[in-house]
Amino acid sequence: MGEERRRGAGQGVDAVGRAVFGSPDDTGTSGSRGSRRFVRMLPALLIVGGLLFDSLAPTNFTAVPLFVAAPLIAAPFFSLSRTVRTGVASVLSVIAMRLSDGTSTRVVPVIEMLTVLTTAVLAVFINGVVRRGNEQLASARVIAETAMRAVLPTPAERIGGLQVAARYEAAQADEFVGGDLYAVADTPYGVRVVVGDVRGKGLGAVEAVAVIIGSFREAAEQERSLEGVAQRLERALAREGTRRYGLDAMEGFITAVLAEIPPGATSLRVVNRGHPEPILLHADGALEVLAPSVPALPLGMDLGAWPDRADVWEMPPGATLLAFTDGLSEARNADGVFYDPAARLRGRIFPGPEELLSALTDDVRLHTGGRATDDMALLAVGRPAEGQPVRRTTVPIVGRGDGPGEG
């Protein structure tokens, strides 16, 4: 009888492999290939293992749990057709084993076959539930991405004679909307920009982003001074807190940096409200960290009224203003070392803002090893030099073991 069980197992192995694996086109290869390949193979391995176990073990031992597990594992990961094939393979394997050893009419083997059949049907039901959930999640992702594009549209490459580039890097691959923000406006007073970071996450942060962006676009056109724009944003947040029935201001503050580049001038005006200090990169690789002369509180803290003060810097032709959120400056590597954008960019030159942001995002991604913990918004505005030749990017790729200031 043991020989009969071995022959039944041997004849079923190839059929099981074809039934579960399907054709080569039925498998995917993207993502973490090793783990994905293991998941794809696991149901077939369970069935084949069950056949071998049943053929080699004494008759009072059973491999039915392995045949039960195979379709249940396939249900959340495989397509409907592959889940059905896995269930059919499990059921047929148990039937073949019991027919081969002549016990198919006994009570216990019949119960085993019914158990595996019931599990296979349940796996098909689970597969349908998972597929409907995935479809709903995909729809939600599309809606979230559309909302992000509406709130944070990609700015034009040239605004007011300046070169502009912006990036939003989510900490999680499936996230599209967070609390980081940026906006650029071409106004009668010059090109004005804002980069900010809302405290907190979720829908409340998204609402605050919408309030700030909307208020900035209006105030940038109407206010004669950059300080006036900052005050308009402050009042907009106060109105939002009142509308939301006394929302605690401390739970809704926003760090922000505002900048103004007047037309026909080489000056740059900056108002910093508790935000990471922007960087001014010059055409020759020199770099300035634009620290405020008088520190100021973030927007929306409501701890008193102080007049804003704009600092003035020289922004000659060929210079680029880089503003970012703390998702960049607080990114850590495996040793807990923060990423230092000033140290990494000093002495480097770029063809333009877009190339700057591309090199920067690649550099910080390698610094963290892909383990970002916070969203990151980047905005670069460059004043092109007349007749300026195309320059090459010279930011080196940072190794996983390198410090942020090396290279």
FIVEXTOR-518366 format. One record per residue (C-alpha): y, x, z; chain; residue in three letters. Coordinates in Angstrom, 2 decimals, decimal comma. Each point is the difference from the previous one (the first is absolute). Layout:
N
[[Y; X; Z]; A; Ala]
...
***
This chain:
407
[[0,00; 0,00; 0,00]; A; Met]
[[2,30; 2,93; 0,67]; A; Gly]
[[-0,58; 1,24; -3,56]; A; Glu]
[[0,92; -3,40; -1,41]; A; Glu]
[[3,25; 0,00; 1,99]; A; Arg]
[[0,83; 3,49; -1,31]; A; Arg]
[[-0,60; -1,08; -3,62]; A; Arg]
[[2,19; -3,08; 0,48]; A; Gly]
[[2,78; 2,13; 1,44]; A; Ala]
[[-0,22; 2,54; -2,81]; A; Gly]
[[0,17; -2,68; -2,70]; A; Gln]
[[3,00; -1,65; 1,62]; A; Gly]
[[2,20; 3,07; 0,45]; A; Val]
[[1,18; 0,26; -3,61]; A; Asp]
[[0,57; -3,74; -0,28]; A; Ala]
[[2,05; 0,02; 3,19]; A; Val]
[[2,18; 2,84; -1,28]; A; Gly]
[[0,73; -1,83; -3,25]; A; Arg]
[[0,64; -3,29; 1,75]; A; Ala]
[[2,40; 1,35; 2,61]; A; Val]
[[1,82; 2,78; -1,89]; A; Phe]
[[0,32; -1,81; -3,31]; A; Gly]
[[1,33; 1,79; -3,03]; A; Ser]
[[2,20; 3,14; 0,28]; A; Pro]
[[3,05; -2,08; -0,94]; A; Asp]
[[-0,51; -2,20; 3,06]; A; Asp]
[[1,17; 2,68; 2,41]; A; Thr]
[[3,47; 1,30; 0,78]; A; Gly]
[[1,00; 3,62; 0,47]; A; Thr]
[[3,54; -0,08; 1,43]; A; Ser]
[[1,11; 0,78; 3,54]; A; Gly]
[[-2,19; 1,83; 2,47]; A; Ser]
[[-2,90; 0,57; -2,34]; A; Arg]
[[-2,47; 1,23; 2,58]; A; Gly]
[[0,34; -2,95; 2,36]; A; Ser]
[[0,19; -2,51; -2,84]; A; Arg]
[[-3,14; 1,40; -1,59]; A; Arg]
[[-1,82; -0,23; 3,33]; A; Phe]
[[1,05; -3,63; 0,48]; A; Val]
[[-1,15; -0,85; -3,52]; A; Arg]
[[-3,38; 1,65; 0,62]; A; Met]
[[-0,58; -1,27; 3,54]; A; Leu]
[[-1,51; -3,44; -0,83]; A; Pro]
[[-2,42; 1,56; -2,49]; A; Ala]
[[-0,86; 2,74; 2,49]; A; Leu]
[[-0,77; -2,64; 2,64]; A; Leu]
[[-2,29; -1,89; -2,35]; A; Ile]
[[-1,79; 3,11; -1,21]; A; Val]
[[-0,25; 1,24; 3,58]; A; Gly]
[[-1,44; -3,35; 1,04]; A; Gly]
[[-2,65; 0,19; -2,71]; A; Leu]
[[-0,98; 3,53; 1,01]; A; Leu]
[[-0,01; -0,85; 3,70]; A; Phe]
[[-2,17; -3,06; -0,53]; A; Asp]
[[-2,45; 1,94; -2,14]; A; Ser]
[[-0,37; 2,86; 2,48]; A; Leu]
[[0,32; -1,71; 3,40]; A; Ala]
[[-2,81; -1,80; 1,82]; A; Pro]
[[-0,41; -3,70; -0,80]; A; Thr]
[[1,52; -1,16; 3,30]; A; Asn]
[[3,36; 1,63; -0,92]; A; Phe]
[[2,43; -1,73; -2,37]; A; Thr]
[[2,92; 1,18; -2,13]; A; Ala]
[[1,53; -3,48; -0,33]; A; Val]
[[3,25; 1,01; 1,82]; A; Pro]
[[0,74; 2,46; -2,81]; A; Leu]
[[-0,44; -2,73; -2,64]; A; Phe]
[[2,24; -2,29; 2,06]; A; Val]
[[2,71; 2,66; 0,29]; A; Ala]
[[0,15; 0,85; -3,71]; A; Ala]
[[1,63; -3,22; -1,32]; A; Pro]
[[2,25; -0,27; 3,06]; A; Leu]
[[1,38; 3,48; -0,70]; A; Ile]
[[0,41; -0,80; -3,69]; A; Ala]
[[1,92; -3,23; 0,64]; A; Ala]
[[3,42; 1,42; 1,01]; A; Pro]
[[-0,06; 2,98; -2,38]; A; Phe]
[[-1,73; -1,11; -3,20]; A; Phe]
[[0,77; -2,56; -2,69]; A; Ser]
[[-1,69; -3,40; 0,06]; A; Leu]
[[-2,56; 1,01; -2,63]; A; Ser]
[[-0,95; 3,19; 1,83]; A; Arg]
[[-0,25; -1,86; 3,31]; A; Thr]
[[-2,33; -2,53; -1,63]; A; Val]
[[-2,08; 2,80; -1,53]; A; Arg]
[[-0,24; 1,73; 3,37]; A; Thr]
[[-1,13; -3,21; 1,69]; A; Gly]
[[-2,55; -0,70; -2,73]; A; Val]
[[-1,29; 3,57; 0,25]; A; Ala]
[[-0,45; -0,36; 3,77]; A; Ser]
[[-1,83; -3,31; -0,30]; A; Val]
[[-2,26; 1,18; -2,82]; A; Leu]
[[-0,77; 3,21; 1,87]; A; Ser]
[[-1,23; -1,91; 3,06]; A; Val]
[[-2,02; -2,39; -2,16]; A; Ile]
[[-1,53; 2,92; -1,93]; A; Ala]
[[-0,98; 1,75; 3,23]; A; Met]
[[-1,68; -3,06; 1,45]; A; Arg]
[[-1,79; -0,78; -3,22]; A; Leu]
[[-1,23; 3,57; -0,23]; A; Ser]
[[-1,48; -0,01; 3,51]; A; Asp]
[[-1,33; -3,57; -0,28]; A; Gly]
[[2,01; -1,44; 2,91]; A; Thr]
[[2,42; -2,20; -1,96]; A; Ser]
[[-1,50; -3,24; 1,38]; A; Thr]
[[0,08; 0,96; 3,65]; A; Arg]
[[2,61; -1,42; 2,35]; A; Val]
[[1,86; 3,20; 0,91]; A; Val]
[[0,34; 1,30; -3,60]; A; Pro]
[[1,20; -3,44; -1,14]; A; Val]
[[2,64; 0,06; 2,73]; A; Ile]
[[1,02; 3,50; -1,11]; A; Glu]
[[0,43; -1,12; -3,61]; A; Met]
[[2,01; -3,05; 1,05]; A; Leu]
[[2,19; 2,19; 2,22]; A; Thr]
[[0,82; 2,39; -2,83]; A; Val]
[[0,62; -2,91; -2,39]; A; Leu]
[[2,38; -1,66; 2,49]; A; Thr]
[[1,83; 3,28; 0,49]; A; Thr]
[[0,38; 0,48; -3,76]; A; Ala]
[[1,53; -3,48; -0,36]; A; Val]
[[2,31; 0,71; 2,94]; A; Leu]
[[1,06; 3,29; -1,64]; A; Ala]
[[1,02; -1,86; -3,15]; A; Val]
[[2,12; -2,36; 2,12]; A; Phe]
[[1,60; 2,95; 1,84]; A; Ile]
[[0,74; 1,67; -3,33]; A; Asn]
[[1,89; -3,09; -1,16]; A; Gly]
[[2,07; -0,09; 3,19]; A; Val]
[[0,85; 3,70; -0,31]; A; Val]
[[0,96; -0,34; -3,67]; A; Arg]
[[2,33; -2,92; 0,75]; A; Arg]
[[1,58; 2,01; 2,81]; A; Gly]
[[0,49; 2,98; -2,29]; A; Asn]
[[1,65; -2,21; -2,60]; A; Glu]
[[2,39; -1,38; 2,61]; A; Gln]
[[0,76; 3,53; 1,24]; A; Leu]
[[0,68; 1,18; -3,55]; A; Ala]
[[2,38; -2,92; -0,49]; A; Ser]
[[1,78; 0,84; 3,26]; A; Ala]
[[0,37; 3,62; -1,11]; A; Arg]
[[1,56; -1,07; -3,29]; A; Val]
[[2,44; -2,23; 1,86]; A; Ile]
[[0,86; 2,79; 2,44]; A; Ala]
[[0,56; 2,49; -2,80]; A; Glu]
[[2,20; -2,50; -1,86]; A; Thr]
[[2,02; -0,58; 3,17]; A; Ala]
[[0,48; 3,74; 0,47]; A; Met]
[[1,22; 0,40; -3,55]; A; Arg]
[[2,42; -2,88; 0,51]; A; Ala]
[[1,38; 1,40; 3,26]; A; Val]
[[-0,12; 3,68; -1,02]; A; Leu]
[[0,33; 0,10; -3,78]; A; Pro]
[[-0,30; 3,36; -1,68]; A; Thr]
[[3,56; 1,20; -0,73]; A; Pro]
[[1,09; 1,04; -3,47]; A; Ala]
[[-0,39; 3,67; -0,88]; A; Glu]
[[3,76; 0,36; -0,48]; A; Arg]
[[2,58; -1,89; 2,03]; A; Ile]
[[3,71; 0,74; -0,20]; A; Gly]
[[-0,67; 3,22; -1,89]; A; Gly]
[[-2,39; 1,25; 2,69]; A; Leu]
[[-3,75; 0,59; -0,20]; A; Gln]
[[-1,98; -2,20; 2,41]; A; Val]
[[-3,64; -0,10; 1,11]; A; Ala]
[[-1,68; -1,94; 2,82]; A; Ala]
[[-3,48; -0,18; 1,48]; A; Arg]
[[-1,72; -2,22; 2,54]; A; Tyr]
[[-3,23; 1,49; 1,35]; A; Glu]
[[-2,03; -2,36; 2,20]; A; Ala]
[[-2,03; 1,55; 2,80]; A; Ala]
[[-2,96; -2,22; -0,89]; A; Gln]
[[-1,15; -0,36; -3,57]; A; Ala]
[[-0,26; -3,79; 0,26]; A; Asp]
[[3,46; -0,49; 1,48]; A; Glu]
[[2,96; -0,80; -2,26]; A; Phe]
[[2,79; -1,22; 2,27]; A; Val]
[[1,27; 1,69; 3,13]; A; Gly]
[[3,15; 0,79; 1,92]; A; Gly]
[[1,39; 2,87; -2,10]; A; Asp]
[[2,79; -0,75; -2,44]; A; Leu]
[[2,33; 1,47; -2,59]; A; Tyr]
[[2,65; -1,33; -2,36]; A; Ala]
[[2,50; 1,39; -2,50]; A; Val]
[[3,16; -1,75; -1,20]; A; Ala]
[[2,56; 0,98; -2,61]; A; Asp]
[[3,32; -1,21; 1,44]; A; Thr]
[[3,72; 0,40; -0,73]; A; Pro]
[[0,03; 2,60; 2,79]; A; Tyr]
[[-2,85; 2,07; -1,42]; A; Gly]
[[-3,75; -0,01; 0,27]; A; Val]
[[-1,04; -1,12; 3,46]; A; Arg]
[[-3,50; 0,30; 1,43]; A; Val]
[[-1,82; -0,99; 3,16]; A; Val]
[[-3,34; 1,18; 1,37]; A; Val]
[[-1,30; -1,57; 3,18]; A; Gly]
[[-2,96; -0,59; 2,26]; A; Asp]
[[-0,55; -3,22; 1,94]; A; Val]
[[-1,58; 0,35; 3,42]; A; Arg]
[[-3,35; -1,76; 0,03]; A; Gly]
[[-2,33; -1,40; -2,64]; A; Lys]
[[-1,08; -3,32; -1,43]; A; Gly]
[[1,97; -2,94; -1,33]; A; Leu]
[[2,86; 0,56; 2,45]; A; Gly]
[[0,60; 3,46; -1,45]; A; Ala]
[[-0,13; -1,37; -3,54]; A; Val]
[[2,58; -2,65; 0,91]; A; Glu]
[[2,28; 2,67; 1,42]; A; Ala]
[[-0,39; 2,06; -3,18]; A; Val]
[[1,03; -3,01; -2,09]; A; Ala]
[[3,04; -0,58; 2,22]; A; Val]
[[1,15; 3,62; -0,22]; A; Ile]
[[-0,52; 0,30; -3,74]; A; Ile]
[[1,80; -3,27; -0,73]; A; Gly]
[[2,90; 0,84; 2,29]; A; Ser]
[[0,30; 3,51; -1,41]; A; Phe]
[[0,22; -1,18; -3,60]; A; Arg]
[[2,78; -2,40; 0,90]; A; Glu]
[[1,90; 2,32; 2,34]; A; Ala]
[[-0,24; 3,00; -2,33]; A; Ala]
[[1,95; -1,94; -2,62]; A; Glu]
[[2,63; -1,37; 2,36]; A; Gln]
[[0,69; 2,54; 2,75]; A; Glu]
[[2,48; 2,74; -0,82]; A; Arg]
[[-1,53; 2,50; 2,43]; A; Ser]
[[-3,52; 1,08; 0,78]; A; Leu]
[[0,71; -0,64; 3,67]; A; Glu]
[[0,80; -3,60; -0,93]; A; Gly]
[[-3,36; -0,33; -1,70]; A; Val]
[[-1,75; 1,18; 3,15]; A; Ala]
[[1,88; -2,55; 2,10]; A; Gln]
[[-0,95; -2,78; -2,42]; A; Arg]
[[-3,65; 0,92; 0,42]; A; Leu]
[[0,46; -0,08; 3,77]; A; Glu]
[[1,46; -3,50; -0,14]; A; Arg]
[[-2,74; -1,20; -2,34]; A; Ala]
[[-2,67; 1,07; 2,48]; A; Leu]
[[1,88; -1,73; 2,82]; A; Ala]
[[0,09; -3,24; -2,01]; A; Arg]
[[-3,70; 0,32; -0,71]; A; Glu]
[[-0,72; 0,39; 3,70]; A; Gly]
[[2,01; -3,15; 0,75]; A; Thr]
[[-1,77; -1,93; -2,76]; A; Arg]
[[-3,35; 0,99; 1,47]; A; Arg]
[[0,97; -1,46; 3,37]; A; Tyr]
[[1,10; 3,05; 1,89]; A; Gly]
[[-2,47; 2,56; -1,24]; A; Leu]
[[0,09; 3,00; 2,30]; A; Asp]
[[2,28; 2,47; -1,76]; A; Ala]
[[-1,95; 2,93; 1,39]; A; Met]
[[-3,06; -1,23; -1,92]; A; Glu]
[[1,85; -0,12; -3,27]; A; Gly]
[[2,05; 3,19; -0,36]; A; Phe]
[[0,12; 1,92; -3,25]; A; Ile]
[[0,69; 3,66; -0,58]; A; Thr]
[[1,96; 0,51; -3,19]; A; Ala]
[[1,97; 2,54; -1,98]; A; Val]
[[2,68; -1,12; -2,45]; A; Leu]
[[1,52; 2,25; -2,64]; A; Ala]
[[2,83; -0,33; -2,50]; A; Glu]
[[0,58; 2,17; -3,07]; A; Ile]
[[3,48; -0,82; -1,36]; A; Pro]
[[0,55; 0,06; -3,76]; A; Pro]
[[1,72; 3,04; -1,45]; A; Gly]
[[-0,29; 2,02; 3,21]; A; Ala]
[[-2,37; 2,58; 1,44]; A; Thr]
[[0,05; -1,40; 3,51]; A; Ser]
[[-2,72; -1,86; 1,86]; A; Leu]
[[0,61; -2,33; 2,94]; A; Arg]
[[-2,81; -0,73; 2,48]; A; Val]
[[-0,30; -2,40; 2,94]; A; Val]
[[-3,09; 0,58; 2,11]; A; Asn]
[[-1,17; -2,65; 2,46]; A; Arg]
[[-2,78; 1,74; 1,90]; A; Gly]
[[-1,96; 0,87; -3,13]; A; His]
[[-1,72; 3,27; -1,02]; A; Pro]
[[2,63; 2,30; -1,46]; A; Glu]
[[0,14; 0,02; -3,81]; A; Pro]
[[-0,15; 3,23; -1,98]; A; Ile]
[[2,30; 1,27; -2,73]; A; Leu]
[[-1,74; 2,31; -2,47]; A; Leu]
[[2,17; 2,22; -2,19]; A; His]
[[-0,70; 1,22; -3,52]; A; Ala]
[[-0,65; 3,57; 1,14]; A; Asp]
[[-2,63; -1,01; 2,60]; A; Gly]
[[2,38; 0,01; 2,95]; A; Ala]
[[-0,37; -2,88; 2,42]; A; Leu]
[[2,10; -1,82; 2,59]; A; Glu]
[[-1,24; -2,32; 2,72]; A; Val]
[[2,71; -2,68; 0,33]; A; Leu]
[[0,15; -0,35; 3,76]; A; Ala]
[[2,61; -2,51; 1,26]; A; Pro]
[[2,96; 1,40; 1,85]; A; Ser]
[[-0,18; -2,87; 2,50]; A; Val]
[[-3,44; -1,52; 0,73]; A; Pro]
[[-0,12; -3,80; -0,28]; A; Ala]
[[-2,38; -2,71; 1,12]; A; Leu]
[[-2,24; -1,84; -2,46]; A; Pro]
[[1,09; -3,31; -1,48]; A; Leu]
[[-0,69; -3,14; 2,02]; A; Gly]
[[-0,33; 1,55; 3,46]; A; Met]
[[2,97; -1,99; 1,33]; A; Asp]
[[0,79; 2,46; 2,81]; A; Leu]
[[3,71; 0,12; -0,64]; A; Gly]
[[2,45; 0,44; -2,86]; A; Ala]
[[0,95; 3,44; -1,25]; A; Trp]
[[1,87; 0,76; -3,22]; A; Pro]
[[-2,10; 1,56; -2,71]; A; Asp]
[[1,04; 3,38; -1,31]; A; Arg]
[[-0,90; 1,27; -3,46]; A; Ala]
[[-0,56; 3,71; -0,44]; A; Asp]
[[1,15; 1,57; -3,27]; A; Val]
[[-2,03; 2,62; -1,84]; A; Trp]
[[0,38; 1,78; -3,30]; A; Glu]
[[-2,47; -1,13; -2,67]; A; Met]
[[0,65; 2,21; -3,04]; A; Pro]
[[-1,60; -0,55; -3,42]; A; Pro]
[[-3,72; 0,80; 0,08]; A; Gly]
[[-0,37; -1,06; 3,64]; A; Ala]
[[-2,45; -2,69; 1,15]; A; Thr]
[[0,20; -2,21; 3,07]; A; Leu]
[[-3,37; -0,72; 1,63]; A; Leu]
[[-0,27; -2,77; 2,60]; A; Ala]
[[-3,29; -1,00; 1,62]; A; Phe]
[[-1,55; -1,87; 2,91]; A; Thr]
[[-1,87; 1,55; 2,91]; A; Asp]
[[-3,31; -0,58; -1,78]; A; Gly]
[[0,82; 3,29; -1,73]; A; Leu]
[[1,50; 2,04; 2,82]; A; Ser]
[[-2,60; -1,14; 2,57]; A; Glu]
[[-3,06; 0,46; -2,21]; A; Ala]
[[-2,47; 2,29; 1,77]; A; Arg]
[[-2,76; 2,27; -1,13]; A; Asn]
[[-3,38; 0,37; 1,70]; A; Ala]
[[1,55; 2,32; 2,62]; A; Asp]
[[2,73; -2,50; 0,87]; A; Gly]
[[2,77; 1,99; -1,74]; A; Val]
[[2,80; -2,16; -1,41]; A; Phe]
[[0,93; 0,26; -3,65]; A; Tyr]
[[3,40; 1,70; -0,33]; A; Asp]
[[1,58; -1,05; -3,32]; A; Pro]
[[2,93; 2,41; 0,38]; A; Ala]
[[-2,31; 2,99; 0,51]; A; Ala]
[[-2,23; -1,04; -2,90]; A; Arg]
[[2,87; -0,63; -2,44]; A; Leu]
[[2,30; 2,90; 0,80]; A; Arg]
[[0,20; 2,35; -2,96]; A; Gly]
[[-1,75; -2,41; -2,39]; A; Arg]
[[1,51; -1,46; -3,16]; A; Ile]
[[-0,92; -3,09; -2,00]; A; Phe]
[[0,74; -1,47; -3,44]; A; Pro]
[[1,22; -3,23; 1,60]; A; Gly]
[[-0,43; -2,56; 2,81]; A; Pro]
[[-3,26; -1,41; -1,38]; A; Glu]
[[-1,63; 3,42; -0,06]; A; Glu]
[[1,30; 0,68; 3,48]; A; Leu]
[[-1,64; -3,13; 1,42]; A; Leu]
[[-3,24; 0,63; -1,87]; A; Ser]
[[-0,29; 3,52; 1,39]; A; Ala]
[[1,02; -1,15; 3,47]; A; Leu]
[[-2,52; -2,84; 0,25]; A; Thr]
[[-2,80; 2,25; -1,24]; A; Asp]
[[1,00; 2,69; 2,47]; A; Asp]
[[0,08; -2,28; 3,04]; A; Val]
[[-3,26; -1,65; -1,03]; A; Arg]
[[-1,71; 3,38; -0,01]; A; Leu]
[[1,70; 0,91; 3,28]; A; His]
[[-1,48; -3,06; 1,72]; A; Thr]
[[-3,32; 0,13; -1,84]; A; Gly]
[[0,60; -3,60; -1,09]; A; Gly]
[[0,20; -1,21; 3,62]; A; Arg]
[[3,42; -1,66; -0,14]; A; Ala]
[[0,75; -2,18; 3,03]; A; Thr]
[[3,37; -1,45; -1,01]; A; Asp]
[[1,62; -1,37; -3,13]; A; Asp]
[[2,39; 2,29; -1,84]; A; Met]
[[3,07; -0,88; -2,08]; A; Ala]
[[1,70; 2,69; -2,08]; A; Leu]
[[3,20; -0,15; -2,01]; A; Leu]
[[1,47; 2,85; -2,05]; A; Ala]
[[3,37; -0,11; -1,76]; A; Val]
[[1,02; 2,92; -2,19]; A; Gly]
[[3,33; 0,91; -1,55]; A; Arg]
[[-0,93; 1,58; -3,34]; A; Pro]
[[1,80; 3,15; -1,02]; A; Ala]
[[1,60; 0,05; -3,42]; A; Glu]
[[-2,14; 2,07; -2,37]; A; Gly]
[[-2,42; 0,69; 2,81]; A; Gln]
[[-3,28; 1,43; -1,38]; A; Pro]
[[-3,31; -1,57; 0,89]; A; Val]
[[-1,35; 1,68; 3,12]; A; Arg]
[[-3,57; 0,25; 1,09]; A; Arg]
[[-1,48; -1,38; 3,20]; A; Thr]
[[-0,77; 2,76; 2,47]; A; Thr]
[[-1,32; -1,77; 3,10]; A; Val]
[[-3,35; 1,65; 0,74]; A; Pro]
[[-3,01; -2,06; 0,92]; A; Ile]
[[-0,49; 0,29; 3,75]; A; Val]
[[-3,56; 0,69; 1,13]; A; Gly]
[[-1,59; -2,07; 2,71]; A; Arg]
[[0,18; 2,92; 2,41]; A; Gly]
[[3,54; 1,08; -0,84]; A; Asp]
[[2,92; -0,62; 2,27]; A; Gly]
[[2,89; -2,14; -1,21]; A; Pro]
[[2,36; 2,93; -0,24]; A; Gly]
[[-2,26; 2,37; -1,87]; A; Glu]
[[-0,16; 0,61; -3,72]; A; Gly]
***
